């Protein structure tokens, strides 16, 4: 029996035909990918289908990149969107700033206040989108309560000084003229005439009539003797 020669080259198995079939599938999918890329965003659904049924793994990263380019990125937080949202938030009473198109902390707080009043708790960062602006526009009445700073009170949907609008308390017998306060209504009282002394009553003297038994009253005239 012949011994095996250790120096003899090893016999490699023949390459299976599956490699040729895989390569043909890759070329077919690559051609399909190029065609869909040329169509742009209109072929996004076909690109998704290609990615789901892809058999050529080396093309997967290319398909994902094509999907990212084909997906239209929605506009968010643009100055126009922020300015529009700020105007709506002012109308709804949730924002007291100015519609300047800047997404500052006050604007974000106003959006969070609006969402809280709607029972919405955002899980991530707050962004202004067209959908949010459309939701704000649908409201016809005030959403957020009026909150006034210290020293001011709410009056008919506006903040006014707390010292304004208080009713004036009228004092009994008082006068609105400060120069005449404390004197009551003396000028309104009728002037009283000084009292005149009563005239002395006229007196009569009773003298007995001579020779008569009765009495007679005789008036006395001062300065005349008998």
Buried (B, 14 or more C-beta within 10 A) or exposed (E): EEEEEEEEEEEEEEEEEEEEEBEEBBEEBBEBBEEBBEEEEEBBEBBBEBBEEBEBEEBEEBBEEBBEEBEEEEEBEBEEBBBBBBBBBBBBBBBBBEBEBEBEEBBBBBBBBBBEBEEEEEEEEBBBBBEBBEBBBEBEEEBBEBEBEEEBBEBEEEBEEEEEEEEEEEEEEBBEEEEEEEEBEEEEEEEEEEEEEEEEEEEEEEEEEEEEEEEEEEEEEEEEEE
